[in-house]
Amino acid sequence: MDFMGKKLEDIIVTLPFQDGTSMECGVYSYFEVNHKRYFALLPLKGKKELDFSQNFMLYEVEEDEDHNPIVMYIEDDIEYAIAARYFSDQLEMRKN
Protein backbone atom coordinates (compact mmCIF):
# COMPACT_ATOMS: atom_id res chain seq x y z
CA MET A 1 0.00 0.00 0.00
CA ASP A 2 1.18 3.52 -0.76
CA PHE A 3 0.63 6.99 0.65
CA MET A 4 0.95 9.64 -2.05
CA GLY A 5 3.41 7.52 -4.01
CA LYS A 6 5.52 6.47 -1.03
CA LYS A 7 5.53 2.88 0.19
CA LEU A 8 4.15 2.67 3.74
CA GLU A 9 7.06 0.49 4.88
CA ASP A 10 9.45 3.31 3.89
CA ILE A 11 7.71 5.98 5.95
CA ILE A 12 9.17 6.58 9.40
CA VAL A 13 7.40 9.01 11.72
CA THR A 14 9.16 10.57 14.69
CA LEU A 15 6.64 11.39 17.42
CA PRO A 16 7.85 14.11 19.81
CA PHE A 17 6.60 14.03 23.41
CA GLN A 18 6.14 16.88 25.88
CA ASP A 19 8.98 15.61 28.07
CA GLY A 20 11.45 16.18 25.23
CA THR A 21 11.77 12.51 24.25
CA SER A 22 10.64 11.06 20.95
CA MET A 23 9.71 7.71 19.44
CA GLU A 24 10.26 6.45 15.92
CA CYS A 25 7.28 4.64 14.44
CA GLY A 26 6.46 2.86 11.24
CA VAL A 27 3.18 2.99 9.38
CA TYR A 28 1.15 -0.21 9.69
CA SER A 29 -1.89 1.05 7.83
CA TYR A 30 -3.28 4.04 5.98
CA PHE A 31 -7.03 4.59 5.73
CA GLU A 32 -9.68 7.22 5.09
CA VAL A 33 -12.83 7.91 7.09
CA ASN A 34 -15.26 10.79 6.52
CA HIS A 35 -12.91 12.52 4.04
CA LYS A 36 -9.98 12.49 6.49
CA ARG A 37 -6.85 10.38 6.22
CA TYR A 38 -5.22 8.44 9.06
CA PHE A 39 -2.12 6.41 9.83
CA ALA A 40 -2.06 3.50 12.26
CA LEU A 41 1.46 3.61 13.70
CA LEU A 42 3.55 1.12 15.66
CA PRO A 43 6.87 1.77 17.40
CA LEU A 44 9.89 0.42 15.56
CA LYS A 45 12.23 -2.34 16.68
CA GLY A 46 15.57 -1.69 15.08
CA LYS A 47 15.54 0.45 11.97
CA LYS A 48 12.38 -0.65 10.17
CA GLU A 49 10.71 -3.56 11.97
CA LEU A 50 7.28 -2.83 13.44
CA ASP A 51 6.92 -3.81 17.10
CA PHE A 52 3.64 -5.75 17.20
CA SER A 53 3.97 -6.23 20.97
CA GLN A 54 3.00 -2.54 21.35
CA ASN A 55 -0.36 -0.83 20.88
CA PHE A 56 -1.36 0.84 17.64
CA MET A 57 -1.44 4.64 17.66
CA LEU A 58 -3.82 6.52 15.37
CA TYR A 59 -2.97 9.92 13.91
CA GLU A 60 -4.55 12.10 11.27
CA VAL A 61 -2.29 12.62 8.28
CA GLU A 62 -2.10 15.30 5.61
CA GLU A 63 0.63 16.07 3.12
CA ASP A 64 2.86 19.09 2.61
CA GLU A 65 3.62 20.73 -0.74
CA ASP A 66 6.38 18.14 -1.36
CA HIS A 67 3.92 15.27 -0.76
CA ASN A 68 5.52 14.34 2.58
CA PRO A 69 3.17 13.18 5.33
CA ILE A 70 2.32 15.57 8.15
CA VAL A 71 1.12 13.59 11.17
CA MET A 72 -1.27 15.32 13.57
CA TYR A 73 -2.70 14.36 16.94
CA ILE A 74 -6.47 13.68 16.83
CA GLU A 75 -7.84 16.10 19.42
CA ASP A 76 -11.56 15.43 19.00
CA ASP A 77 -12.73 12.39 21.00
CA ILE A 78 -15.60 11.61 18.64
CA GLU A 79 -13.34 11.78 15.57
CA TYR A 80 -10.85 9.49 17.33
CA ALA A 81 -13.60 7.02 18.24
CA ILE A 82 -14.82 6.91 14.63
CA ALA A 83 -11.30 6.36 13.27
CA ALA A 84 -10.55 3.73 15.94
CA ARG A 85 -13.75 1.84 15.19
CA TYR A 86 -13.01 1.81 11.47
CA PHE A 87 -9.44 0.62 12.08
CA SER A 88 -10.63 -2.06 14.50
CA ASP A 89 -13.12 -3.32 11.91
CA GLN A 90 -10.34 -3.45 9.30
CA LEU A 91 -8.14 -5.48 11.65
CA GLU A 92 -10.98 -7.96 12.21
CA MET A 93 -11.50 -8.34 8.47
CA ARG A 94 -7.76 -9.08 8.00
CA LYS A 95 -7.97 -11.88 10.57
CA ASN A 96 -10.75 -13.64 8.68
N, CA, C and O atoms as CSV, one atom per row, in Angstrom:
chain,resi,resn,atom,element,x,y,z
A,1,MET,N,N,0.848,-1.178,0.000
A,1,MET,CA,C,0.000,0.000,0.000
A,1,MET,C,C,0.892,1.239,0.000
A,1,MET,O,O,1.980,1.239,0.575
A,2,ASP,N,N,0.415,2.282,-0.649
A,2,ASP,CA,C,1.177,3.523,-0.760
A,2,ASP,C,C,0.425,4.688,-0.126
A,2,ASP,O,O,-0.796,4.656,0.030
A,3,PHE,N,N,1.185,5.707,0.229
A,3,PHE,CA,C,0.630,6.985,0.650
A,3,PHE,C,C,1.263,8.038,-0.247
A,3,PHE,O,O,2.451,8.332,-0.117
A,4,MET,N,N,0.491,8.597,-1.140
A,4,MET,CA,C,0.952,9.636,-2.046
A,4,MET,C,C,2.245,9.242,-2.765
A,4,MET,O,O,3.181,10.034,-2.876
A,5,GLY,N,N,2.270,7.997,-3.249
A,5,GLY,CA,C,3.409,7.524,-4.013
A,5,GLY,C,C,4.563,6.978,-3.202
A,5,GLY,O,O,5.548,6.516,-3.778
A,6,LYS,N,N,4.474,7.014,-1.882
A,6,LYS,CA,C,5.521,6.473,-1.025
A,6,LYS,C,C,5.034,5.147,-0.441
A,6,LYS,O,O,3.882,5.043,-0.021
A,7,LYS,N,N,5.884,4.157,-0.411
A,7,LYS,CA,C,5.531,2.875,0.193
A,7,LYS,C,C,5.423,3.058,1.708
A,7,LYS,O,O,6.290,3.678,2.324
A,8,LEU,N,N,4.362,2.518,2.303
A,8,LEU,CA,C,4.150,2.674,3.741
A,8,LEU,C,C,5.338,2.171,4.547
A,8,LEU,O,O,5.710,2.780,5.550
A,9,GLU,N,N,5.941,1.053,4.115
A,9,GLU,CA,C,7.058,0.495,4.882
A,9,GLU,C,C,8.292,1.397,4.858
A,9,GLU,O,O,9.211,1.207,5.656
A,10,ASP,N,N,8.321,2.376,3.952
A,10,ASP,CA,C,9.454,3.305,3.889
A,10,ASP,C,C,9.226,4.580,4.689
A,10,ASP,O,O,10.140,5.390,4.842
A,11,ILE,N,N,8.025,4.760,5.197
A,11,ILE,CA,C,7.714,5.983,5.948
A,11,ILE,C,C,8.015,5.767,7.428
A,11,ILE,O,O,7.477,4.855,8.057
A,12,ILE,N,N,8.871,6.608,7.967
A,12,ILE,CA,C,9.173,6.584,9.403
A,12,ILE,C,C,8.717,7.913,9.990
A,12,ILE,O,O,9.058,8.982,9.482
A,13,VAL,N,N,7.946,7.831,11.059
A,13,VAL,CA,C,7.399,9.010,11.722
A,13,VAL,C,C,8.065,9.140,13.088
A,13,VAL,O,O,8.086,8.188,13.868
A,14,THR,N,N,8.599,10.304,13.369
A,14,THR,CA,C,9.159,10.574,14.688
A,14,THR,C,C,8.130,11.354,15.487
A,14,THR,O,O,7.791,12.486,15.143
A,15,LEU,N,N,7.634,10.742,16.558
A,15,LEU,CA,C,6.640,11.392,17.422
A,15,LEU,C,C,7.355,12.074,18.584
A,15,LEU,O,O,7.995,11.404,19.394
A,16,PRO,N,N,7.252,13.402,18.675
A,16,PRO,CA,C,7.850,14.108,19.812
A,16,PRO,C,C,6.882,14.118,20.993
A,16,PRO,O,O,5.671,14.239,20.808
A,17,PHE,N,N,7.416,13.991,22.196
A,17,PHE,CA,C,6.595,14.031,23.407
A,17,PHE,C,C,6.913,15.283,24.205
A,17,PHE,O,O,7.963,15.898,24.023
A,18,GLN,N,N,5.994,15.658,25.095
A,18,GLN,CA,C,6.144,16.884,25.877
A,18,GLN,C,C,7.369,16.871,26.777
A,18,GLN,O,O,7.905,17.929,27.105
A,19,ASP,N,N,7.821,15.683,27.180
A,19,ASP,CA,C,8.978,15.612,28.070
A,19,ASP,C,C,10.314,15.738,27.328
A,19,ASP,O,O,11.381,15.604,27.926
A,20,GLY,N,N,10.238,16.000,26.011
A,20,GLY,CA,C,11.453,16.178,25.231
A,20,GLY,C,C,11.963,14.908,24.573
A,20,GLY,O,O,12.904,14.964,23.782
A,21,THR,N,N,11.366,13.768,24.879
A,21,THR,CA,C,11.768,12.512,24.247
A,21,THR,C,C,10.987,12.343,22.943
A,21,THR,O,O,10.072,13.112,22.649
A,22,SER,N,N,11.355,11.348,22.187
A,22,SER,CA,C,10.637,11.059,20.949
A,22,SER,C,C,10.654,9.554,20.694
A,22,SER,O,O,11.414,8.812,21.316
A,23,MET,N,N,9.812,9.126,19.779
A,23,MET,CA,C,9.711,7.710,19.435
A,23,MET,C,C,9.598,7.592,17.916
A,23,MET,O,O,8.813,8.299,17.285
A,24,GLU,N,N,10.379,6.703,17.348
A,24,GLU,CA,C,10.263,6.449,15.915
A,24,GLU,C,C,9.251,5.338,15.691
A,24,GLU,O,O,9.286,4.295,16.345
A,25,CYS,N,N,8.345,5.590,14.744
A,25,CYS,CA,C,7.284,4.643,14.438
A,25,CYS,C,C,7.242,4.378,12.948
A,25,CYS,O,O,7.666,5.197,12.133
A,26,GLY,N,N,6.718,3.211,12.617
A,26,GLY,CA,C,6.457,2.862,11.238
A,26,GLY,C,C,4.962,2.859,11.001
A,26,GLY,O,O,4.169,2.768,11.938
A,27,VAL,N,N,4.591,2.960,9.752
A,27,VAL,CA,C,3.179,2.990,9.382
A,27,VAL,C,C,2.706,1.563,9.110
A,27,VAL,O,O,3.202,0.897,8.202
A,28,TYR,N,N,1.753,1.111,9.898
A,28,TYR,CA,C,1.150,-0.208,9.686
A,28,TYR,C,C,0.058,-0.121,8.626
A,28,TYR,O,O,-0.059,-0.990,7.761
A,29,SER,N,N,-0.737,0.941,8.709
A,29,SER,CA,C,-1.888,1.050,7.831
A,29,SER,C,C,-2.202,2.509,7.553
A,29,SER,O,O,-1.926,3.393,8.364
A,30,TYR,N,N,-2.784,2.735,6.390
A,30,TYR,CA,C,-3.278,4.043,5.982
A,30,TYR,C,C,-4.735,3.850,5.586
A,30,TYR,O,O,-5.059,2.920,4.848
A,31,PHE,N,N,-5.616,4.723,6.074
A,31,PHE,CA,C,-7.033,4.586,5.729
A,31,PHE,C,C,-7.713,5.942,5.759
A,31,PHE,O,O,-7.200,6.903,6.332
A,32,GLU,N,N,-8.881,5.997,5.129
A,32,GLU,CA,C,-9.676,7.220,5.086
A,32,GLU,C,C,-11.045,6.973,5.688
A,32,GLU,O,O,-11.672,5.941,5.446
A,33,VAL,N,N,-11.500,7.944,6.480
A,33,VAL,CA,C,-12.833,7.907,7.085
A,33,VAL,C,C,-13.380,9.330,7.055
A,33,VAL,O,O,-12.712,10.270,7.486
A,34,ASN,N,N,-14.594,9.480,6.544
A,34,ASN,CA,C,-15.258,10.793,6.517
A,34,ASN,C,C,-14.377,11.883,5.905
A,34,ASN,O,O,-14.291,12.989,6.439
A,35,HIS,N,N,-13.732,11.574,4.801
A,35,HIS,CA,C,-12.908,12.519,4.043
A,35,HIS,C,C,-11.645,12.968,4.780
A,35,HIS,O,O,-11.050,13.986,4.427
A,36,LYS,N,N,-11.237,12.221,5.794
A,36,LYS,CA,C,-9.977,12.487,6.490
A,36,LYS,C,C,-9.103,11.251,6.368
A,36,LYS,O,O,-9.598,10.127,6.276
A,37,ARG,N,N,-7.792,11.477,6.368
A,37,ARG,CA,C,-6.845,10.384,6.219
A,37,ARG,C,C,-6.126,10.128,7.541
A,37,ARG,O,O,-5.850,11.054,8.304
A,38,TYR,N,N,-5.828,8.848,7.795
A,38,TYR,CA,C,-5.218,8.443,9.060
A,38,TYR,C,C,-4.110,7.427,8.829
A,38,TYR,O,O,-4.133,6.654,7.870
A,39,PHE,N,N,-3.142,7.452,9.737
A,39,PHE,CA,C,-2.123,6.411,9.830
A,39,PHE,C,C,-2.350,5.640,11.119
A,39,PHE,O,O,-2.676,6.228,12.150
A,40,ALA,N,N,-2.180,4.337,11.063
A,40,ALA,CA,C,-2.061,3.505,12.264
A,40,ALA,C,C,-0.567,3.225,12.401
A,40,ALA,O,O,0.039,2.591,11.538
A,41,LEU,N,N,0.012,3.704,13.487
A,41,LEU,CA,C,1.456,3.607,13.698
A,41,LEU,C,C,1.791,2.567,14.760
A,41,LEU,O,O,0.999,2.297,15.664
A,42,LEU,N,N,2.973,1.996,14.630
A,42,LEU,CA,C,3.546,1.122,15.658
A,42,LEU,C,C,4.987,1.557,15.894
A,42,LEU,O,O,5.673,1.954,14.951
A,43,PRO,N,N,5.459,1.488,17.147
A,43,PRO,CA,C,6.875,1.773,17.399
A,43,PRO,C,C,7.751,0.814,16.593
A,43,PRO,O,O,7.331,-0.289,16.243
A,44,LEU,N,N,8.950,1.248,16.315
A,44,LEU,CA,C,9.886,0.418,15.564
A,44,LEU,C,C,10.813,-0.345,16.495
A,44,LEU,O,O,11.207,0.144,17.553
A,45,LYS,N,N,11.152,-1.562,16.071
A,45,LYS,CA,C,12.232,-2.336,16.682
A,45,LYS,C,C,13.354,-2.277,15.662
A,45,LYS,O,O,13.155,-2.642,14.504
A,46,GLY,N,N,14.505,-1.833,16.064
A,46,GLY,CA,C,15.573,-1.695,15.081
A,46,GLY,C,C,15.270,-0.537,14.150
A,46,GLY,O,O,14.654,0.450,14.551
A,47,LYS,N,N,15.706,-0.664,12.903
A,47,LYS,CA,C,15.545,0.451,11.969
A,47,LYS,C,C,14.190,0.500,11.275
A,47,LYS,O,O,13.658,1.584,11.034
A,48,LYS,N,N,13.622,-0.669,10.949
A,48,LYS,CA,C,12.380,-0.654,10.172
A,48,LYS,C,C,11.360,-1.700,10.578
A,48,LYS,O,O,10.308,-1.792,9.946
A,49,GLU,N,N,11.623,-2.485,11.596
A,49,GLU,CA,C,10.707,-3.558,11.967
A,49,GLU,C,C,9.643,-3.045,12.936
A,49,GLU,O,O,9.964,-2.482,13.982
A,50,LEU,N,N,8.375,-3.245,12.577
A,50,LEU,CA,C,7.275,-2.826,13.443
A,50,LEU,C,C,7.234,-3.712,14.686
A,50,LEU,O,O,7.424,-4.926,14.603
A,51,ASP,N,N,6.986,-3.094,15.827
A,51,ASP,CA,C,6.920,-3.814,17.098
A,51,ASP,C,C,5.465,-4.146,17.411
A,51,ASP,O,O,4.746,-3.335,17.994
A,52,PHE,N,N,5.040,-5.346,17.018
A,52,PHE,CA,C,3.642,-5.750,17.198
A,52,PHE,C,C,3.294,-6.073,18.651
A,52,PHE,O,O,2.135,-6.359,18.952
A,53,SER,N,N,4.271,-6.034,19.551
A,53,SER,CA,C,3.967,-6.233,20.973
A,53,SER,C,C,3.425,-4.943,21.601
A,53,SER,O,O,2.964,-4.958,22.742
A,54,GLN,N,N,3.478,-3.835,20.864
A,54,GLN,CA,C,2.997,-2.539,21.346
A,54,GLN,C,C,1.605,-2.254,20.786
A,54,GLN,O,O,1.133,-2.933,19.874
A,55,ASN,N,N,0.963,-1.238,21.350
A,55,ASN,CA,C,-0.362,-0.834,20.885
A,55,ASN,C,C,-0.263,0.059,19.654
A,55,ASN,O,O,0.694,0.818,19.495
A,56,PHE,N,N,-1.264,-0.045,18.791
A,56,PHE,CA,C,-1.358,0.842,17.641
A,56,PHE,C,C,-1.661,2.258,18.127
A,56,PHE,O,O,-2.330,2.453,19.142
A,57,MET,N,N,-1.158,3.236,17.385
A,57,MET,CA,C,-1.443,4.640,17.664
A,57,MET,C,C,-2.036,5.239,16.396
A,57,MET,O,O,-1.476,5.075,15.312
A,58,LEU,N,N,-3.154,5.925,16.522
A,58,LEU,CA,C,-3.823,6.521,15.375
A,58,LEU,C,C,-3.565,8.019,15.323
A,58,LEU,O,O,-3.672,8.722,16.328
A,59,TYR,N,N,-3.221,8.491,14.127
A,59,TYR,CA,C,-2.971,9.916,13.906
A,59,TYR,C,C,-3.585,10.324,12.587
A,59,TYR,O,O,-3.597,9.549,11.630
A,60,GLU,N,N,-4.094,11.543,12.536
A,60,GLU,CA,C,-4.548,12.096,11.270
A,60,GLU,C,C,-3.308,12.435,10.447
A,60,GLU,O,O,-2.264,12.783,10.998
A,61,VAL,N,N,-3.431,12.331,9.143
A,61,VAL,CA,C,-2.289,12.624,8.277
A,61,VAL,C,C,-2.733,13.476,7.096
A,61,VAL,O,O,-3.769,13.226,6.481
A,62,GLU,N,N,-1.936,14.473,6.799
A,62,GLU,CA,C,-2.098,15.302,5.609
A,62,GLU,C,C,-0.762,15.276,4.886
A,62,GLU,O,O,0.160,14.577,5.309
A,63,GLU,N,N,-0.649,16.020,3.814
A,63,GLU,CA,C,0.628,16.070,3.123
A,63,GLU,C,C,1.037,17.520,2.904
A,63,GLU,O,O,0.193,18.404,2.759
A,64,ASP,N,N,2.361,17.750,2.883
A,64,ASP,CA,C,2.857,19.088,2.609
A,64,ASP,C,C,2.999,19.276,1.096
A,64,ASP,O,O,2.646,18.390,0.318
A,65,GLU,N,N,3.511,20.420,0.693
A,65,GLU,CA,C,3.621,20.732,-0.736
A,65,GLU,C,C,4.572,19.790,-1.479
A,65,GLU,O,O,4.500,19.685,-2.704
A,66,ASP,N,N,5.459,19.105,-0.754
A,66,ASP,CA,C,6.376,18.143,-1.362
A,66,ASP,C,C,5.857,16.707,-1.270
A,66,ASP,O,O,6.587,15.754,-1.543
A,67,HIS,N,N,4.591,16.566,-0.883
A,67,HIS,CA,C,3.921,15.267,-0.757
A,67,HIS,C,C,4.489,14.408,0.374
A,67,HIS,O,O,4.401,13.182,0.325
A,68,ASN,N,N,5.067,15.043,1.382
A,68,ASN,CA,C,5.519,14.335,2.577
A,68,ASN,C,C,4.388,14.320,3.596
A,68,ASN,O,O,3.642,15.293,3.701
A,69,PRO,N,N,4.249,13.233,4.345
A,69,PRO,CA,C,3.165,13.177,5.330
A,69,PRO,C,C,3.410,14.129,6.501
A,69,PRO,O,O,4.532,14.278,6.986
A,70,ILE,N,N,2.337,14.760,6.932
A,70,ILE,CA,C,2.323,15.569,8.151
A,70,ILE,C,C,1.376,14.859,9.105
A,70,ILE,O,O,0.179,14.759,8.839
A,71,VAL,N,N,1.909,14.370,10.213
A,71,VAL,CA,C,1.125,13.594,11.169
A,71,VAL,C,C,0.645,14.515,12.276
A,71,VAL,O,O,1.424,15.284,12.839
A,72,MET,N,N,-0.667,14.429,12.589
A,72,MET,CA,C,-1.266,15.318,13.572
A,72,MET,C,C,-2.048,14.523,14.620
A,72,MET,O,O,-2.724,13.546,14.300
A,73,TYR,N,N,-1.945,14.949,15.840
A,73,TYR,CA,C,-2.698,14.363,16.943
A,73,TYR,C,C,-4.186,14.576,16.700
A,73,TYR,O,O,-4.588,15.658,16.272
A,74,ILE,N,N,-5.012,13.566,16.965
A,74,ILE,CA,C,-6.471,13.681,16.828
A,74,ILE,C,C,-7.010,14.209,18.157
A,74,ILE,O,O,-7.053,13.480,19.148
A,75,GLU,N,N,-7.416,15.460,18.174
A,75,GLU,CA,C,-7.842,16.095,19.419
A,75,GLU,C,C,-9.303,15.853,19.764
A,75,GLU,O,O,-9.672,15.887,20.937
A,76,ASP,N,N,-10.133,15.611,18.768
A,76,ASP,CA,C,-11.559,15.429,18.998
A,76,ASP,C,C,-11.849,13.977,19.363
A,76,ASP,O,O,-11.524,13.068,18.599
A,77,ASP,N,N,-12.455,13.755,20.520
A,77,ASP,CA,C,-12.733,12.394,21.002
A,77,ASP,C,C,-13.666,11.615,20.077
A,77,ASP,O,O,-13.483,10.414,19.876
A,78,ILE,N,N,-14.654,12.289,19.522
A,78,ILE,CA,C,-15.597,11.611,18.636
A,78,ILE,C,C,-14.898,11.212,17.343
A,78,ILE,O,O,-15.084,10.096,16.856
A,79,GLU,N,N,-14.096,12.112,16.785
A,79,GLU,CA,C,-13.337,11.783,15.573
A,79,GLU,C,C,-12.409,10.600,15.838
A,79,GLU,O,O,-12.297,9.700,15.006
A,80,TYR,N,N,-11.744,10.599,16.995
A,80,TYR,CA,C,-10.847,9.493,17.329
A,80,TYR,C,C,-11.626,8.180,17.428
A,80,TYR,O,O,-11.182,7.148,16.926
A,81,ALA,N,N,-12.787,8.229,18.075
A,81,ALA,CA,C,-13.601,7.023,18.236
A,81,ALA,C,C,-14.044,6.467,16.880
A,81,ALA,O,O,-14.055,5.253,16.678
A,82,ILE,N,N,-14.403,7.345,15.965
A,82,ILE,CA,C,-14.824,6.906,14.629
A,82,ILE,C,C,-13.656,6.262,13.888
A,82,ILE,O,O,-13.810,5.201,13.283
A,83,ALA,N,N,-12.487,6.903,13.937
A,83,ALA,CA,C,-11.301,6.358,13.268
A,83,ALA,C,C,-10.887,5.027,13.905
A,83,ALA,O,O,-10.524,4.085,13.201
A,84,ALA,N,N,-10.943,4.957,15.233
A,84,ALA,CA,C,-10.551,3.732,15.937
A,84,ALA,C,C,-11.497,2.591,15.613
A,84,ALA,O,O,-11.060,1.452,15.448
A,85,ARG,N,N,-12.767,2.878,15.520
A,85,ARG,CA,C,-13.748,1.841,15.185
A,85,ARG,C,C,-13.507,1.305,13.776
A,85,ARG,O,O,-13.531,0.096,13.545
A,86,TYR,N,N,-13.278,2.218,12.847
A,86,TYR,CA,C,-13.009,1.811,11.472
A,86,TYR,C,C,-11.753,0.937,11.413
A,86,TYR,O,O,-11.756,-0.117,10.776
A,87,PHE,N,N,-10.687,1.376,12.073
A,87,PHE,CA,C,-9.435,0.616,12.078
A,87,PHE,C,C,-9.632,-0.755,12.726
A,87,PHE,O,O,-9.128,-1.758,12.221
A,88,SER,N,N,-10.352,-0.802,13.823
A,88,SER,CA,C,-10.628,-2.064,14.501
A,88,SER,C,C,-11.386,-3.021,13.580
A,88,SER,O,O,-11.080,-4.212,13.528
A,89,ASP,N,N,-12.365,-2.501,12.862
A,89,ASP,CA,C,-13.121,-3.323,11.911
A,89,ASP,C,C,-12.207,-3.851,10.807
A,89,ASP,O,O,-12.342,-5.001,10.391
A,90,GLN,N,N,-11.277,-3.020,10.329
A,90,GLN,CA,C,-10.337,-3.450,9.300
A,90,GLN,C,C,-9.415,-4.558,9.812
A,90,GLN,O,O,-9.113,-5.506,9.087
A,91,LEU,N,N,-8.971,-4.433,11.065
A,91,LEU,CA,C,-8.135,-5.481,11.647
A,91,LEU,C,C,-8.894,-6.801,11.726
A,91,LEU,O,O,-8.338,-7.858,11.427
A,92,GLU,N,N,-10.153,-6.742,12.124
A,92,GLU,CA,C,-10.979,-7.956,12.205
A,92,GLU,C,C,-11.136,-8.603,10.845
A,92,GLU,O,O,-11.079,-9.827,10.727
A,93,MET,N,N,-11.330,-7.799,9.824
A,93,MET,CA,C,-11.497,-8.341,8.472
A,93,MET,C,C,-10.197,-9.007,7.997
A,93,MET,O,O,-10.251,-10.003,7.276
A,94,ARG,N,N,-9.047,-8.480,8.383
A,94,ARG,CA,C,-7.764,-9.085,7.995
A,94,ARG,C,C,-7.569,-10.436,8.652
A,94,ARG,O,O,-6.935,-11.320,8.077
A,95,LYS,N,N,-8.108,-10.605,9.852
A,95,LYS,CA,C,-7.967,-11.878,10.566
A,95,LYS,C,C,-8.752,-13.000,9.886
A,95,LYS,O,O,-8.344,-14.161,9.909
A,96,ASN,N,N,-9.868,-12.637,9.290
A,96,ASN,CA,C,-10.748,-13.639,8.679
A,96,ASN,C,C,-10.357,-14.009,7.290
A,96,ASN,O,O,-11.014,-14.840,6.664
